[in-house]
Amino acid sequence: MIKLRVKEVLEREDKSIYWLAENTELTYTALHRLVNGETEGIQFSTLDEIMGALEIDDFNEIFEKN
């Protein structure tokens, strides 16, 4: 299983889901569900927005394989 590590990256960067919503075109609700593992998948455009806001270039930084 692949896990999205957005929560960990936000904590490391001392940023919140609210901050991420303000710096992307994504809603707080959608991000909250994504960060808390309440979704089954993610669109590439969503991933691109999150990585852009967090200035992440390497997919390995945001994904974890269990």
PDB file of N, CA, C and O in Angstrom, chain B, residues numbered from 101:
ATOM      1  N   MET B 101       0.831  -1.174   0.000  1.00  0.00           N
ATOM      2  CA  MET B 101       0.000   0.000   0.000  1.00  0.00           C
ATOM      3  C   MET B 101       0.884   1.249   0.000  1.00  0.00           C
ATOM      4  O   MET B 101       1.933   1.271   0.643  1.00  0.00           O
ATOM      5  N   ILE B 102       0.467   2.261  -0.706  1.00  0.00           N
ATOM      6  CA  ILE B 102       1.192   3.530  -0.778  1.00  0.00           C
ATOM      7  C   ILE B 102       0.458   4.554   0.084  1.00  0.00           C
ATOM      8  O   ILE B 102      -0.761   4.704  -0.004  1.00  0.00           O
ATOM      9  N   LYS B 103       1.220   5.248   0.911  1.00  0.00           N
ATOM     10  CA  LYS B 103       0.647   6.257   1.801  1.00  0.00           C
ATOM     11  C   LYS B 103       1.150   7.631   1.392  1.00  0.00           C
ATOM     12  O   LYS B 103       2.330   7.811   1.091  1.00  0.00           O
ATOM     13  N   LEU B 104       0.252   8.588   1.383  1.00  0.00           N
ATOM     14  CA  LEU B 104       0.598   9.975   1.106  1.00  0.00           C
ATOM     15  C   LEU B 104       1.058  10.619   2.415  1.00  0.00           C
ATOM     16  O   LEU B 104       0.353  10.544   3.422  1.00  0.00           O
ATOM     17  N   ARG B 105       2.226  11.247   2.406  1.00  0.00           N
ATOM     18  CA  ARG B 105       2.829  11.796   3.625  1.00  0.00           C
ATOM     19  C   ARG B 105       2.659  13.317   3.741  1.00  0.00           C
ATOM     20  O   ARG B 105       3.553  13.983   4.261  1.00  0.00           O
ATOM     21  N   VAL B 106       1.562  13.873   3.282  1.00  0.00           N
ATOM     22  CA  VAL B 106       1.354  15.318   3.326  1.00  0.00           C
ATOM     23  C   VAL B 106       1.336  15.817   4.765  1.00  0.00           C
ATOM     24  O   VAL B 106       1.907  16.865   5.066  1.00  0.00           O
ATOM     25  N   LYS B 107       0.687  15.079   5.650  1.00  0.00           N
ATOM     26  CA  LYS B 107       0.601  15.491   7.054  1.00  0.00           C
ATOM     27  C   LYS B 107       1.992  15.648   7.660  1.00  0.00           C
ATOM     28  O   LYS B 107       2.269  16.637   8.339  1.00  0.00           O
ATOM     29  N   GLU B 108       2.856  14.683   7.418  1.00  0.00           N
ATOM     30  CA  GLU B 108       4.209  14.724   7.955  1.00  0.00           C
ATOM     31  C   GLU B 108       5.009  15.894   7.386  1.00  0.00           C
ATOM     32  O   GLU B 108       5.757  16.552   8.109  1.00  0.00           O
ATOM     33  N   VAL B 109       4.847  16.150   6.086  1.00  0.00           N
ATOM     34  CA  VAL B 109       5.559  17.263   5.448  1.00  0.00           C
ATOM     35  C   VAL B 109       5.055  18.591   6.008  1.00  0.00           C
ATOM     36  O   VAL B 109       5.850  19.488   6.286  1.00  0.00           O
ATOM     37  N   LEU B 110       3.748  18.719   6.174  1.00  0.00           N
ATOM     38  CA  LEU B 110       3.195  19.947   6.748  1.00  0.00           C
ATOM     39  C   LEU B 110       3.734  20.180   8.158  1.00  0.00           C
ATOM     40  O   LEU B 110       4.114  21.300   8.499  1.00  0.00           O
ATOM     41  N   GLU B 111       3.769  19.137   8.969  1.00  0.00           N
ATOM     42  CA  GLU B 111       4.291  19.263  10.331  1.00  0.00           C
ATOM     43  C   GLU B 111       5.759  19.664  10.321  1.00  0.00           C
ATOM     44  O   GLU B 111       6.175  20.535  11.084  1.00  0.00           O
ATOM     45  N   ARG B 112       6.533  19.034   9.465  1.00  0.00           N
ATOM     46  CA  ARG B 112       7.966  19.339   9.373  1.00  0.00           C
ATOM     47  C   ARG B 112       8.196  20.794   8.967  1.00  0.00           C
ATOM     48  O   ARG B 112       9.122  21.443   9.454  1.00  0.00           O
ATOM     49  N   GLU B 113       7.353  21.295   8.079  1.00  0.00           N
ATOM     50  CA  GLU B 113       7.474  22.663   7.586  1.00  0.00           C
ATOM     51  C   GLU B 113       6.736  23.674   8.474  1.00  0.00           C
ATOM     52  O   GLU B 113       6.715  24.870   8.183  1.00  0.00           O
ATOM     53  N   ASP B 114       6.138  23.180   9.547  1.00  0.00           N
ATOM     54  CA  ASP B 114       5.361  24.006  10.479  1.00  0.00           C
ATOM     55  C   ASP B 114       4.238  24.756   9.744  1.00  0.00           C
ATOM     56  O   ASP B 114       4.038  25.956   9.932  1.00  0.00           O
ATOM     57  N   LYS B 115       3.519  24.011   8.908  1.00  0.00           N
ATOM     58  CA  LYS B 115       2.416  24.573   8.129  1.00  0.00           C
ATOM     59  C   LYS B 115       1.157  23.756   8.427  1.00  0.00           C
ATOM     60  O   LYS B 115       1.240  22.623   8.900  1.00  0.00           O
ATOM     61  N   SER B 116       0.007  24.337   8.148  1.00  0.00           N
ATOM     62  CA  SER B 116      -1.267  23.679   8.435  1.00  0.00           C
ATOM     63  C   SER B 116      -2.015  23.336   7.145  1.00  0.00           C
ATOM     64  O   SER B 116      -1.649  23.775   6.055  1.00  0.00           O
ATOM     65  N   ILE B 117      -3.062  22.548   7.304  1.00  0.00           N
ATOM     66  CA  ILE B 117      -3.927  22.243   6.169  1.00  0.00           C
ATOM     67  C   ILE B 117      -4.562  23.543   5.669  1.00  0.00           C
ATOM     68  O   ILE B 117      -4.738  23.735   4.466  1.00  0.00           O
ATOM     69  N   TYR B 118      -4.898  24.418   6.590  1.00  0.00           N
ATOM     70  CA  TYR B 118      -5.470  25.715   6.214  1.00  0.00           C
ATOM     71  C   TYR B 118      -4.485  26.489   5.335  1.00  0.00           C
ATOM     72  O   TYR B 118      -4.878  27.059   4.317  1.00  0.00           O
ATOM     73  N   TRP B 119      -3.210  26.509   5.724  1.00  0.00           N
ATOM     74  CA  TRP B 119      -2.183  27.185   4.930  1.00  0.00           C
ATOM     75  C   TRP B 119      -2.126  26.575   3.520  1.00  0.00           C
ATOM     76  O   TRP B 119      -2.047  27.295   2.525  1.00  0.00           O
ATOM     77  N   LEU B 120      -2.169  25.249   3.456  1.00  0.00           N
ATOM     78  CA  LEU B 120      -2.105  24.569   2.160  1.00  0.00           C
ATOM     79  C   LEU B 120      -3.311  24.932   1.297  1.00  0.00           C
ATOM     80  O   LEU B 120      -3.169  25.143   0.093  1.00  0.00           O
ATOM     81  N   ALA B 121      -4.485  25.005   1.897  1.00  0.00           N
ATOM     82  CA  ALA B 121      -5.687  25.390   1.145  1.00  0.00           C
ATOM     83  C   ALA B 121      -5.557  26.811   0.611  1.00  0.00           C
ATOM     84  O   ALA B 121      -5.976  27.095  -0.511  1.00  0.00           O
ATOM     85  N   GLU B 122      -4.983  27.695   1.404  1.00  0.00           N
ATOM     86  CA  GLU B 122      -4.794  29.088   0.983  1.00  0.00           C
ATOM     87  C   GLU B 122      -3.764  29.221  -0.142  1.00  0.00           C
ATOM     88  O   GLU B 122      -3.813  30.176  -0.917  1.00  0.00           O
ATOM     89  N   ASN B 123      -2.837  28.271  -0.234  1.00  0.00           N
ATOM     90  CA  ASN B 123      -1.755  28.341  -1.214  1.00  0.00           C
ATOM     91  C   ASN B 123      -1.937  27.407  -2.397  1.00  0.00           C
ATOM     92  O   ASN B 123      -1.022  27.220  -3.198  1.00  0.00           O
ATOM     93  N   THR B 124      -3.127  26.820  -2.504  1.00  0.00           N
ATOM     94  CA  THR B 124      -3.498  25.988  -3.658  1.00  0.00           C
ATOM     95  C   THR B 124      -4.919  26.369  -4.046  1.00  0.00           C
ATOM     96  O   THR B 124      -5.544  27.210  -3.400  1.00  0.00           O
ATOM     97  N   GLU B 125      -5.410  25.760  -5.078  1.00  0.00           N
ATOM     98  CA  GLU B 125      -6.804  25.971  -5.468  1.00  0.00           C
ATOM     99  C   GLU B 125      -7.680  24.839  -4.937  1.00  0.00           C
ATOM    100  O   GLU B 125      -8.761  24.582  -5.465  1.00  0.00           O
ATOM    101  N   LEU B 126      -7.209  24.170  -3.894  1.00  0.00           N
ATOM    102  CA  LEU B 126      -7.925  23.048  -3.302  1.00  0.00           C
ATOM    103  C   LEU B 126      -8.671  23.512  -2.057  1.00  0.00           C
ATOM    104  O   LEU B 126      -8.234  24.435  -1.370  1.00  0.00           O
ATOM    105  N   THR B 127      -9.787  22.872  -1.773  1.00  0.00           N
ATOM    106  CA  THR B 127     -10.562  23.264  -0.600  1.00  0.00           C
ATOM    107  C   THR B 127      -9.974  22.657   0.666  1.00  0.00           C
ATOM    108  O   THR B 127      -9.296  21.630   0.632  1.00  0.00           O
ATOM    109  N   TYR B 128     -10.250  23.319   1.779  1.00  0.00           N
ATOM    110  CA  TYR B 128      -9.807  22.811   3.071  1.00  0.00           C
ATOM    111  C   TYR B 128     -10.379  21.412   3.305  1.00  0.00           C
ATOM    112  O   TYR B 128      -9.671  20.512   3.756  1.00  0.00           O
ATOM    113  N   THR B 129     -11.660  21.239   2.997  1.00  0.00           N
ATOM    114  CA  THR B 129     -12.320  19.948   3.225  1.00  0.00           C
ATOM    115  C   THR B 129     -11.656  18.829   2.441  1.00  0.00           C
ATOM    116  O   THR B 129     -11.400  17.753   2.982  1.00  0.00           O
ATOM    117  N   ALA B 130     -11.380  19.079   1.175  1.00  0.00           N
ATOM    118  CA  ALA B 130     -10.731  18.067   0.341  1.00  0.00           C
ATOM    119  C   ALA B 130      -9.334  17.742   0.877  1.00  0.00           C
ATOM    120  O   ALA B 130      -8.949  16.574   0.945  1.00  0.00           O
ATOM    121  N   LEU B 131      -8.587  18.762   1.252  1.00  0.00           N
ATOM    122  CA  LEU B 131      -7.247  18.538   1.790  1.00  0.00           C
ATOM    123  C   LEU B 131      -7.294  17.817   3.131  1.00  0.00           C
ATOM    124  O   LEU B 131      -6.470  16.941   3.394  1.00  0.00           O
ATOM    125  N   HIS B 132      -8.238  18.174   3.969  1.00  0.00           N
ATOM    126  CA  HIS B 132      -8.379  17.520   5.273  1.00  0.00           C
ATOM    127  C   HIS B 132      -8.627  16.030   5.093  1.00  0.00           C
ATOM    128  O   HIS B 132      -8.016  15.204   5.772  1.00  0.00           O
ATOM    129  N   ARG B 133      -9.517  15.693   4.185  1.00  0.00           N
ATOM    130  CA  ARG B 133      -9.812  14.276   3.907  1.00  0.00           C
ATOM    131  C   ARG B 133      -8.591  13.560   3.355  1.00  0.00           C
ATOM    132  O   ARG B 133      -8.311  12.421   3.728  1.00  0.00           O
ATOM    133  N   LEU B 134      -7.870  14.224   2.472  1.00  0.00           N
ATOM    134  CA  LEU B 134      -6.669  13.641   1.870  1.00  0.00           C
ATOM    135  C   LEU B 134      -5.580  13.420   2.915  1.00  0.00           C
ATOM    136  O   LEU B 134      -4.999  12.338   2.996  1.00  0.00           O
ATOM    137  N   VAL B 135      -5.311  14.440   3.704  1.00  0.00           N
ATOM    138  CA  VAL B 135      -4.255  14.378   4.719  1.00  0.00           C
ATOM    139  C   VAL B 135      -4.557  13.319   5.779  1.00  0.00           C
ATOM    140  O   VAL B 135      -3.642  12.679   6.296  1.00  0.00           O
ATOM    141  N   ASN B 136      -5.819  13.137   6.098  1.00  0.00           N
ATOM    142  CA  ASN B 136      -6.202  12.190   7.140  1.00  0.00           C
ATOM    143  C   ASN B 136      -6.554  10.802   6.613  1.00  0.00           C
ATOM    144  O   ASN B 136      -7.136   9.990   7.332  1.00  0.00           O
ATOM    145  N   GLY B 137      -6.200  10.532   5.359  1.00  0.00           N
ATOM    146  CA  GLY B 137      -6.368   9.196   4.798  1.00  0.00           C
ATOM    147  C   GLY B 137      -7.808   8.787   4.579  1.00  0.00           C
ATOM    148  O   GLY B 137      -8.122   7.597   4.615  1.00  0.00           O
ATOM    149  N   GLU B 138      -8.682   9.733   4.354  1.00  0.00           N
ATOM    150  CA  GLU B 138     -10.101   9.438   4.154  1.00  0.00           C
ATOM    151  C   GLU B 138     -10.478   9.374   2.674  1.00  0.00           C
ATOM    152  O   GLU B 138     -11.657   9.449   2.330  1.00  0.00           O
ATOM    153  N   THR B 139      -9.491   9.236   1.808  1.00  0.00           N
ATOM    154  CA  THR B 139      -9.742   9.128   0.370  1.00  0.00           C
ATOM    155  C   THR B 139      -9.088   7.857  -0.161  1.00  0.00           C
ATOM    156  O   THR B 139      -8.192   7.295   0.469  1.00  0.00           O
ATOM    157  N   GLU B 140      -9.540   7.421  -1.307  1.00  0.00           N
ATOM    158  CA  GLU B 140      -9.008   6.212  -1.934  1.00  0.00           C
ATOM    159  C   GLU B 140      -7.946   6.506  -2.986  1.00  0.00           C
ATOM    160  O   GLU B 140      -7.208   5.603  -3.381  1.00  0.00           O
ATOM    161  N   GLY B 141      -7.854   7.748  -3.445  1.00  0.00           N
ATOM    162  CA  GLY B 141      -6.904   8.071  -4.495  1.00  0.00           C
ATOM    163  C   GLY B 141      -6.670   9.563  -4.579  1.00  0.00           C
ATOM    164  O   GLY B 141      -7.239  10.349  -3.822  1.00  0.00           O
ATOM    165  N   ILE B 142      -5.814   9.933  -5.523  1.00  0.00           N
ATOM    166  CA  ILE B 142      -5.483  11.340  -5.712  1.00  0.00           C
ATOM    167  C   ILE B 142      -5.263  11.592  -7.200  1.00  0.00           C
ATOM    168  O   ILE B 142      -4.669  10.763  -7.889  1.00  0.00           O
ATOM    169  N   GLN B 143      -5.733  12.718  -7.690  1.00  0.00           N
ATOM    170  CA  GLN B 143      -5.517  13.074  -9.086  1.00  0.00           C
ATOM    171  C   GLN B 143      -4.129  13.707  -9.217  1.00  0.00           C
ATOM    172  O   GLN B 143      -3.625  14.325  -8.280  1.00  0.00           O
ATOM    173  N   PHE B 144      -3.531  13.545 -10.375  1.00  0.00           N
ATOM    174  CA  PHE B 144      -2.207  14.114 -10.611  1.00  0.00           C
ATOM    175  C   PHE B 144      -2.220  15.628 -10.470  1.00  0.00           C
ATOM    176  O   PHE B 144      -1.249  16.210  -9.985  1.00  0.00           O
ATOM    177  N   SER B 145      -3.295  16.270 -10.880  1.00  0.00           N
ATOM    178  CA  SER B 145      -3.365  17.730 -10.766  1.00  0.00           C
ATOM    179  C   SER B 145      -3.390  18.162  -9.301  1.00  0.00           C
ATOM    180  O   SER B 145      -2.804  19.186  -8.950  1.00  0.00           O
ATOM    181  N   THR B 146      -4.054  17.403  -8.453  1.00  0.00           N
ATOM    182  CA  THR B 146      -4.073  17.689  -7.016  1.00  0.00           C
ATOM    183  C   THR B 146      -2.688  17.505  -6.428  1.00  0.00           C
ATOM    184  O   THR B 146      -2.211  18.346  -5.665  1.00  0.00           O
ATOM    185  N   LEU B 147      -2.055  16.422  -6.778  1.00  0.00           N
ATOM    186  CA  LEU B 147      -0.694  16.151  -6.308  1.00  0.00           C
ATOM    187  C   LEU B 147       0.263  17.244  -6.757  1.00  0.00           C
ATOM    188  O   LEU B 147       1.126  17.672  -5.990  1.00  0.00           O
ATOM    189  N   ASP B 148       0.115  17.693  -7.984  1.00  0.00           N
ATOM    190  CA  ASP B 148       0.967  18.747  -8.525  1.00  0.00           C
ATOM    191  C   ASP B 148       0.787  20.056  -7.741  1.00  0.00           C
ATOM    192  O   ASP B 148       1.763  20.748  -7.452  1.00  0.00           O
ATOM    193  N   GLU B 149      -0.449  20.387  -7.403  1.00  0.00           N
ATOM    194  CA  GLU B 149      -0.716  21.607  -6.625  1.00  0.00           C
ATOM    195  C   GLU B 149      -0.091  21.520  -5.239  1.00  0.00           C
ATOM    196  O   GLU B 149       0.533  22.475  -4.776  1.00  0.00           O
ATOM    197  N   ILE B 150      -0.255  20.385  -4.581  1.00  0.00           N
ATOM    198  CA  ILE B 150       0.300  20.205  -3.237  1.00  0.00           C
ATOM    199  C   ILE B 150       1.821  20.285  -3.274  1.00  0.00           C
ATOM    200  O   ILE B 150       2.432  20.979  -2.462  1.00  0.00           O
ATOM    201  N   MET B 151       2.422  19.580  -4.210  1.00  0.00           N
ATOM    202  CA  MET B 151       3.882  19.586  -4.305  1.00  0.00           C
ATOM    203  C   MET B 151       4.411  20.974  -4.651  1.00  0.00           C
ATOM    204  O   MET B 151       5.464  21.377  -4.157  1.00  0.00           O
ATOM    205  N   GLY B 152       3.696  21.699  -5.487  1.00  0.00           N
ATOM    206  CA  GLY B 152       4.108  23.058  -5.841  1.00  0.00           C
ATOM    207  C   GLY B 152       4.070  23.992  -4.648  1.00  0.00           C
ATOM    208  O   GLY B 152       5.003  24.765  -4.431  1.00  0.00           O
ATOM    209  N   ALA B 153       3.000  23.927  -3.874  1.00  0.00           N
ATOM    210  CA  ALA B 153       2.860  24.795  -2.699  1.00  0.00           C
ATOM    211  C   ALA B 153       3.916  24.490  -1.653  1.00  0.00           C
ATOM    212  O   ALA B 153       4.419  25.395  -0.987  1.00  0.00           O
ATOM    213  N   LEU B 154       4.255  23.205  -1.509  1.00  0.00           N
ATOM    214  CA  LEU B 154       5.245  22.800  -0.509  1.00  0.00           C
ATOM    215  C   LEU B 154       6.673  22.796  -1.059  1.00  0.00           C
ATOM    216  O   LEU B 154       7.621  22.450  -0.354  1.00  0.00           O
ATOM    217  N   GLU B 155       6.810  23.185  -2.326  1.00  0.00           N
ATOM    218  CA  GLU B 155       8.112  23.238  -2.998  1.00  0.00           C
ATOM    219  C   GLU B 155       8.840  21.896  -2.939  1.00  0.00           C
ATOM    220  O   GLU B 155      10.020  21.820  -2.596  1.00  0.00           O
ATOM    221  N   ILE B 156       8.101  20.845  -3.282  1.00  0.00           N
ATOM    222  CA  ILE B 156       8.645  19.490  -3.313  1.00  0.00           C
ATOM    223  C   ILE B 156       8.872  19.095  -4.762  1.00  0.00           C
ATOM    224  O   ILE B 156       7.975  19.206  -5.598  1.00  0.00           O
ATOM    225  N   ASP B 157      10.082  18.633  -5.048  1.00  0.00           N
ATOM    226  CA  ASP B 157      10.417  18.197  -6.408  1.00  0.00           C
ATOM    227  C   ASP B 157      10.468  16.674  -6.537  1.00  0.00           C
ATOM    228  O   ASP B 157      10.306  16.137  -7.633  1.00  0.00           O
ATOM    229  N   ASP B 158      10.690  15.993  -5.440  1.00  0.00           N
ATOM    230  CA  ASP B 158      10.894  14.548  -5.448  1.00  0.00           C
ATOM    231  C   ASP B 158       9.659  13.837  -4.904  1.00  0.00           C
ATOM    232  O   ASP B 158       9.282  14.044  -3.750  1.00  0.00           O
ATOM    233  N   PHE B 159       9.035  13.009  -5.719  1.00  0.00           N
ATOM    234  CA  PHE B 159       7.850  12.266  -5.291  1.00  0.00           C
ATOM    235  C   PHE B 159       8.125  11.421  -4.048  1.00  0.00           C
ATOM    236  O   PHE B 159       7.222  11.208  -3.238  1.00  0.00           O
ATOM    237  N   ASN B 160       9.348  10.941  -3.887  1.00  0.00           N
ATOM    238  CA  ASN B 160       9.691  10.108  -2.746  1.00  0.00           C
ATOM    239  C   ASN B 160       9.521  10.848  -1.417  1.00  0.00           C
ATOM    240  O   ASN B 160       9.366  10.215  -0.373  1.00  0.00           O
ATOM    241  N   GLU B 161       9.548  12.153  -1.449  1.00  0.00           N
ATOM    242  CA  GLU B 161       9.399  12.948  -0.233  1.00  0.00           C
ATOM    243  C   GLU B 161       7.961  12.965   0.265  1.00  0.00           C
ATOM    244  O   GLU B 161       7.712  13.205   1.447  1.00  0.00           O
ATOM    245  N   ILE B 162       7.027  12.715  -0.619  1.00  0.00           N
ATOM    246  CA  ILE B 162       5.613  12.828  -0.261  1.00  0.00           C
ATOM    247  C   ILE B 162       4.885  11.476  -0.232  1.00  0.00           C
ATOM    248  O   ILE B 162       3.739  11.404   0.210  1.00  0.00           O
ATOM    249  N   PHE B 163       5.537  10.414  -0.698  1.00  0.00           N
ATOM    250  CA  PHE B 163       4.942   9.073  -0.688  1.00  0.00           C
ATOM    251  C   PHE B 163       5.736   8.131   0.190  1.00  0.00           C
ATOM    252  O   PHE B 163       6.949   8.267   0.346  1.00  0.00           O
ATOM    253  N   GLU B 164       5.029   7.176   0.759  1.00  0.00           N
ATOM    254  CA  GLU B 164       5.663   6.127   1.557  1.00  0.00           C
ATOM    255  C   GLU B 164       5.023   4.806   1.165  1.00  0.00           C
ATOM    256  O   GLU B 164       3.801   4.705   1.058  1.00  0.00           O
ATOM    257  N   LYS B 165       5.851   3.803   0.954  1.00  0.00           N
ATOM    258  CA  LYS B 165       5.311   2.481   0.613  1.00  0.00           C
ATOM    259  C   LYS B 165       5.415   1.584   1.848  1.00  0.00           C
ATOM    260  O   LYS B 165       6.486   1.408   2.429  1.00  0.00           O
ATOM    261  N   ASN B 166       4.259   1.021   2.229  1.00  0.00           N
ATOM    262  CA  ASN B 166       4.215   0.123   3.397  1.00  0.00           C
ATOM    263  C   ASN B 166       4.453  -1.289   2.970  1.00  0.00           C
ATOM    264  O   ASN B 166       4.456  -2.194   3.804  1.00  0.00           O
TER     265      ASN B 166
END
